[in-house]
Amino acid sequence: MKVEKIDSFSGHRDCVYALEKAQEKHHFFSAGGDGQVVRWNLQKPDAGELIAQVPASIYTIAFDDTKQHLWVAQNYDGIHLIDVANKQEISSLKLTTAAIFDLKFYQNTAIMCLSDGTIIVLDIDKFAVRKHIKTSDKSARSVAINPISGEFVVAFSDFSIKVFDLQDFSLKFVVQAHTNSVFTLCFSPDFRYLLSGSRDAHLKVWDVTNGYTIVQEIAAHLFAINHIVYSPDAQLFATCSMDKSIKVWDANTFKLLKVIDKARHAGHGTSVNKLWWSDYENQLISASDDKRISVWKVE
């Protein structure tokens, strides 16, 4: 496997925590500690375009393809709804005094994870709260949605993964998953496996079709695993960590194929917080505490 650093985007004034797709496959959004939401063009390196500015940090953003709206989750406040074409805020919803760690869409539903352990379910069309779910006092860190099984799963700082029904939002069962906070969850593209990454630095693979039984446990990083993402062709996945590295894995065998770090590839010098694997020329994008966004060509 060959990995080459193509570009490094700078412009954020604080740590970068969020990456998200945009309408065009060569565009993407970023957001972070400076409250800025920026749109980048992979065809025009480092030409960032400010889309929105909010008064506090942002850990997660989500793009609604159908409406061309960007949901910006402002920590300790709520959601700002941005019309991307006009770069205008069209609505906002004050929801919480907690941090908002994750936000995902399914059909007309948005699911949010909060630092006080609450899960908020919102109606997208009505831009209104449908339900509050409280199953833990510890942070809800990440959500992943499985339309095949009709479930969504949430990672918690109480070391567990909780499985919920996607229709009535009831708690189905709890997986005692890790020895520390579970930071990130990701279903395989065929929804056969669930991957989890934790503050305990371990990557775990769960068999979804067999009641989330453990398939494999890997001591994947030196420090917390912050995010997991699959390649567009589903043959690879990547993990990023507080240990400053990105690792690329074989999606079929779960074997490590490549380590991307500062020493070998002029990688990030601090925690790598988020990844996004673009359809555009198979480019892998990474965001870090070093305020930079790096673009990687993976062959």
N, C-alpha and C positions, 0 to 999 in steps of 0.2 A: 504494500500500500504506500502511495505517495501523497504527502500533504504539503501544500504550499500556501504561505500567507500571501494573499493578494492585496488586501487593503487594510487600513486602520482608520476608522472614522473617529474624529474628535470634535468636541463642541459642547457636550454636557459638562456642567460645572460641579457635578457630584456623582456618586456611584450610579451605575446603570443597572437597573433591576428587571426591566421588562422589554421583551421583543415580541412583535406581533406582525402577522401577514398584513398586506395591504391589497388594494383592488388589483393592481398590476403585479405580476409575479416577480418583477425586478425591483419592486418597491417593498419597504417594510417600515414599521414604526418602532421607536424606542422611547423609553421613559425611565425616570429614576428619582434620585434624592433631591434634584433641583426643581422638581415639579414641572419640568418641560416635557412636552410630547413632540418628537421630531420625526419627520418622514425622510427616509434616505432612498437614494437611487443607486442600485448596484452597477448601473451603466455609467454613472457619473460620480466617481469616488469623492467622498468628503463634502458633497454638496447637500448639506442638511437643510431641511425646510421646517421651520417652527409651525406646528399645527395648533398647539394649545399650551397654555401656561396655567397651572393651578397653584394655590398657596402652600401646599404641603407635599411631602414625598409621595411617590407612586410605586407600588410593588407589582401591579398587574394592570393590563389593558386588554381589551378584546374587540375585534372588528366584526361588525355585523354585515356580512356580504350583501344580503338582500336589500337593506336600507342604506348601505354605504355610510353607516354611522360607526363612530369609534366610541366605545365605552371606556372612560378613564376613571379608575378607582382611586380617589384621593384618600389617603390614610387619615383616620380620625374624623371623617366627614361622610363621604358617600360617593355617588356616581355623577360624573359630568358626561352628558351626551353631546358629542361633537359631530357636526356636519362637516365631513372631511373636505368635500368639494369647495365649500365656502369658508372653511376654517373658522366656523362659528359655533359657539355653544348654543344648542337649541333647547336644552332642558337640564335640570339637575335634581338630584334626589338625596336629601340628607338622611342617612341611614344609621350611623354608628359613631361612637367615639373611640372605636378600636381600629387597629391596622387591618387593611384588607389584603390578604395574601394571594388570593387566586379568584379568577372569574372565568367561567366557561358557559357556552351556549349549547342548548339542545332544542331544536324546533323553536317554539315560542317561549322557552324557559331559559333564564339565566340563573346560574348557581354561584354563590359567593361564599368564600371562606374567610372567617374573621379571627383575629388574635385572641378574642375572649371565648373562643370555642363555638360560637354561633355559626350556623349555616343559614344564609338568607336565600330564599327562592323568589325570583322576580318574574313577572309577566312582561315580556319584551314589548308587545304591542301597546299595552296599557302603561308601560313604564311605571309599574307599581308593585309593591310587595305582595306576594301570595302566601308566604309561610316563613316562620322562623323555626329552625330546628336546633335544639340544644341537647347534646348527648355527652358533652364533656366541658370541664372548666378550663382545659388546656387548649392551646391554639389549634384551629383547623388550618392546615398549611397548604393543601393542594387538593384539587378535585379532578377526577377523570370519569368520562361518561362512556358507558357501553350500551349502545342501542340494540345490540344483538340479544343480550341477556335482560335488557330492560332495567339496568341498574346504574347507579353512580357510586363511586367509591371516594372516600375522603381520608386524607392523611392527617393524623393528629400528633400533637406533642406529648400525648399520654402514651406514646410508643405504639399505638394501634392504627389499623386501617378499618374503617367502618363502611359497611356495604348497605346502601339504601335502595328502595324501590323507586324507579324513575316515574311512576305514575302517581302513587299516593304519598311518596316521600317518607315512607315508614322505614325504620331501622330493621334490616333483615338479620344481620349478624355482625360479629366483631372478630377481626383477625388480630391476634396478639403477634405483632409483626417484627419489631426491632427492640434493641436494648436502649434506644434513645429516641428523640423526636424524629418522626417520619416527615421529611421535607418535600418529597416529590413523588408523584405517581404517573404512570404512563401505560396505557394498554398497547399491546402489539397491534399492528394494522389489521390483522385477522381476528383480533379480540380473543385469541386463545390464551394469551398470557397477560398478566399484570406485572409490571416492573415497579419496584419501590426503592427509593434511595433515602438514606437517613443520616442524622448527625453522627451515628455510630460508624460512618464511612463504608457501610456494607450495602451492596446491591443485592436485592432478592428478586427471584423470579417465581411467580405464583401461577398455578394451573387454574384458570378461571372455570373451565368446564368440569373440573373435579373439586368444586367447593373451595377454591382458593387454597389448595394444598401447596406446600413448598416444593419447588422443582430444583432450585439451585440457590446457593448463597455464596457470594463472592466478596472477599475483602478487596474492594475495588479502588479505594482511594485512601489517602492518609488522614484526611479530615472530612467534614460533612459533604455529602453529595447534594448539590443544590437543584439540579435539573437533569431530566432525561428526555431525549428526542430521537425519533426514528428518521432515517433517510427517506426521501420520496419513493424510492424503489423497494423499500421495506427490507433490504438486505443487510443494512447496518443500523446500529443505534449509537448515540454518543451520550456520555455523562460529563458533567462539569462539577467542579468541587471548590471548596474553600482552600484546598491545597494548591490552588493556582493552575491546575492542569485540566485539560480536556482529554478524555479517552474515547477511542472509537472501537466498537465491538462488533463481532459477527452476530447477526440477529438470529441465526439458526443454531449455532453451537454455543453462543454466549462466551466465546473466546476473545481475549484482548488482542486487537490488531495494531493499534497505534496509540502512542502517548504524545500529545501536543502540549509543550510547555515552553517556558522562557529560554531554557538552556539549548533546546534542540530546534525550536522553530520561531524564536523571538515572540513567544506567547505572552500572556498577561503576567504582570508582576504581583497581582493581588488576587483575591477571591474571584472566581468566574461564577457569575450568578445565574445566567440564563443563556439558552441556546435556541436557535431557530434554523431549521434545515430547509433551504429554499429549493423550489422547483427550477429556479433560474440557474442553469449550468451546474446544478448539484452543489451549490455553495453553502457551506456551513457558517453561520454567523454566531458570534459569542459576545457577551456583554459582561463587564467586570467592574469591581470596585475601583479600578484604576481610571475610571471615567471614559474609557475607550470601548469601541466596538470593533472587533476584528472579523475579517472575512477570510475563509479558508477554502481552498480548492482541494477536494478529496478525490483521488483517483485510485 
